[in-house]
Amino acid sequence: MDVIHKVVATLQTLLPGRSISIESMEQPLSQYAIDSMMFVSLVVALESEFGFDFDDDHLVVSAFSTVGSLAAYITENMAINEVSI
């Protein structure tokens, strides 16, 4: 499973009942009403899934405008940290 699929799956787990799919990649994260506590849960889940820690500058939901930008950040950091999925 690639990064975007894992991000979408994690969001679906944290936001049951919401329609989130690969086609949602460019939808604003704000449309999912993710508050700061939910975002922390999302970051913790993604850090565990992908094996790296988010930079402090990216620990706020406003750092990511879309699901795609979140997936791109993860992909970039996996490459930097040479983490494989």
Helices and strands as residue ranges (DSSP letters): H 3-14, G 22-24, G 29-32, H 36-50, G 56-58, G 61-63, H 67-81
